[in-house]
Structures are given as C-alpha cells and as structure tokens.
Amino acid sequence: MIGASICTIGDEILIGQIVDTNSAGIATELEKNGIKVRKMLSFADDKDEIRKNLDAELNESDIVIVTGGLGPTKDDVTKKVLFELSRSTRYVENTAQAEVIHEILASRGLDTLDTNRAQALVPDNCEVIVNRLGTAPVMILHTERQGRKVSLYSLPGVPFEAMGAMDDVISDIRLHYHTEDIYHKTVMTYGIAESALSDMLEKWEGALPDDIHLAYLPDPLKGVALRLSVFGGERLIQEARCERELAGLRKILGDSIYSEEGERLETVVGKLLKKCGKTLSTAESCTGGMIASLITSVPGSSDYFLGSVVSYANSVKHGVLGVSDEILKRSGAVSEECVRAMAEGVRKLTGSDYSVATSGIAGPGGGSEDKPVGLVWVGVSSEKRTEAVKFNFRNDRLRNTQRFAASALDTLRKFIELEVNN
C-alpha cells in the first residue's frame, strides 16, 4: 500500500500561535483515496531543518506532502530546499501562476511587486500545479530514492489554499501510483466510557479477523466512535465483511449505538424529527445555549427547531418558563423538578412537539456535597409525557458543559425513538 508523510512547516505552529488543521484535512483526503498516512510532523522555518526532515521522509515514504514555508517574504525557504533536492540549475517563471498573482493583486487594487512576481519562479526540475486561490504555486518533485519512485508535493500553508489544491494533488498521485481501497466504517456510541466499552467488547474485538482493525475515538460531544478499518482489497467485499462483524456489535451495545454512518448526535436527532414531522425547542441553564448551537449547526434545522430560552438566572426560569417559586425554593435550580418544569415551560411557550432542558453545575465553583460539580439534570418533554435524568461528570468547566449538552441530545434521541417506535 502507498504510504505518505505529511509535513507542516512554520514557527507559528511550533509555538502554538496557530493550530495545524492542514495535516488533518490532507490525511482525510489521502485516506479516502487509498493512501495510508504513516507519519505527521512539524518543523521550523529553517533551511537545514527542512532539508534534513524532507530528506528523511523521502527515504521512508512514497509520498511526502509539505505545507508552509512559501511566501513573498524571507521565510520562503521551502522553495530553496526543493531547488537543492531536485538538483535544479535555475528558476523559471510559471506564466500561469504569474497571471493568477497579477489578477489577485489587481482585484485588491494593488500593484504587482518584484516580491510578488518571485512567487511564480519555480525550480526548473519541479512540476507545477497552479494555485488559483493564492499566489504560491504547488511544486512537485518526482524522483527516485534507493531504487524506488517517490514524490514530494509542496503546498501553500494557508489552509483553504492547501485544501483547494488537494483534488489536483490526488489526480497527480493517481497518474504515478496504483492506489488501493481503504474501507472505514464508523459506529457512533454514547453513554459508555471508553474503558468500559473496551471491556464489553473484549471478546468481540478479539475475534475480529487479523486484517480488520478497531480504533476507539472518544469525544465529549460525540461519545466514543468505533472505527473499523480494512486496508487493501475490493471495497464491496470489505464492506460486506465489516457488516457481518457489526451484527455482533449491535447485540452487545443495543441503543448505545446512535449512528452507523459516523454522524453526530445533533444530526441524528434532526433526522428523527424530520422523519416524524415534529418540532423541538430547548431550555438551557448550565449549557448556555450550546445545545441550540449544536442543533442549528445542522443544515435544514430550521425545518424542526423553533427556538431556545437560555434561562441562566432563576428569575428567567420563573418569569419566562414558569418554574414555580416553590420548586426553586424547595428543590433548587439543579433538580429533577426544575428541569421537568423547564422542559414543559419551553414546549408550551414555543408550541414545539418536543423539548429538552438542562440545569447543572459546570464548575469549578458552586458545588456542594449533595450537588457536586459535574452534576446535571436533563429534562425532556412531549405532549404525552415528561421525564428527567441525572448525570454526574468529573471534568473541567468546558468539558462538563460539552458532556451536559451531548447527554441532553442523547437523552432526547432515546426519548423520541421510544415514542416513534411505540
């Protein structure tokens, strides 16, 4: 199987000034096209460092994809290294890239300076993919190392330019290499911790064929994704093999599985609501609007989502949602009675078919022995019934809030499924 290394260049990455999103995006595209990413690394804008690392990766991988170190300023060092690696003797102007540079600058009312024109100069032994989204072209070096064919693709560091070039990069790779299928099947679960999930699946996982690999991918907003991967072979055959293994997984996990297509909770909830033609509203205290934000991040959510009340203060819980003073005084805001009343109140206020409410203690302060940090009550309501569920987490404020929101969505999912199926 073709193997690849992804290299990102830039001091700003190493000092944490920016987050490297290029590697993740490039890896996704390579994996989709049958190219296995074997390594990701980042290094500084230093010519010797770049030369040393790229030399090493060309000796180990079939494909090396580099982003960064290109630009109209003095930190344009990647091109100099490519000049040496390709054993070029001169720089030549790529006229197509020169035209793009002029068009981009003219559209901004800027003159084309010598430093801008220099970006269209490339080592004469390198091929070029024109970057129509920016000024630095993609440079390609096809060469040999230790009797085998290797290729280096140097992309701009700007994420939308790097990703914008990937279709052309993939096409060029396919011209020079035979790629195999990689099949991934992602099953989404919620409500079982990764360690407990591993224990539950120990026997099932141990019986998997040697060439089917299982990965556990936990995320506070998604739960634990279980990814089955098969490298090589025909896709339809590998898909059928994974499907046979999933039959056993479903028996073990039951309704803890909420998607077999890698979908997020908010997407699954949205599909349920669309399927049954129902609407939703939210009443949020500790989650501060996060549930509504997740729901509305799904395209088409306006078909089923009516609105939200962020009732952070008790005065809003009482004055807007109709939670009685008696409940707030007797049981407090973080209680079963309160979230039940919140869920019913927002459903009646908006006229939605379903509602979900949260009230909890995200921390780091505000907890007590009876109501510790990480406690949340989730209420769900419909015309038929109202229920409340309690969860306890032990994380920092952000992680607690994320888990509160995800638990609310999963509780809502199960609530709607039960009504739809009965």
Number of C-alpha atoms within 10 A of each C-alpha: 14 16 18 26 23 24 22 27 25 20 16 14 15 15 10 9 9 11 10 18 13 24 21 11 14 20 21 14 16 20 19 14 18 20 27 22 19 13 15 15 13 19 16 18 20 17 16 11 14 23 17 11 15 21 14 11 21 21 15 18 21 21 24 25 22 26 25 24 26 26 20 15 12 9 15 18 21 23 21 16 21 24 20 13 18 17 13 14 11 11 16 14 15 20 12 15 24 21 14 20 23 17 16 16 16 12 9 8 9 11 11 15 11 9 12 19 18 18 22 23 19 25 26 17 22 22 16 20 20 21 22 18 16 18 27 31 30 26 22 24 20 15 16 13 14 9 7 9 15 22 22 26 23 28 30 27 22 17 18 12 21 24 20 17 21 17 11 15 22 14 11 15 18 13 10 12 15 11 17 18 20 21 23 21 20 19 21 23 27 25 16 15 12 19 9 10 17 14 11 15 15 11 10 15 16 9 10 14 12 8 10 18 14 16 12 16 14 16 15 17 20 24 25 22 24 21 18 19 19 22 20 16 12 13 16 10 11 20 15 11 14 19 13 10 17 17 10 12 17 13 9 15 15 10 14 16 20 22 18 15 11 17 15 20 26 24 18 19 21 24 15 17 23 15 10 11 11 16 22 28 28 30 33 28 25 24 28 18 18 18 27 24 12 17 24 18 12 14 10 13 19 13 14 22 21 18 20 22 23 19 24 17 11 17 14 15 27 19 13 15 22 18 24 16 15 9 16 18 9 10 13 15 24 21 24 22 20 27 32 23 25 35 30 27 24 28 29 18 16 17 15 21 19 28 30 31 36 35 28 29 27 27 19 14 10 11 15 9 6 7 15 19 23 23 22 31 26 30 30 30 29 20 12 8 11 18 19 21 17 16 14 17 17 13 15 13 16 14 17 26 26 19 25 30 27 26 27 25 26 22 21 24 20 15 18 20 16 10 11 12 6 5
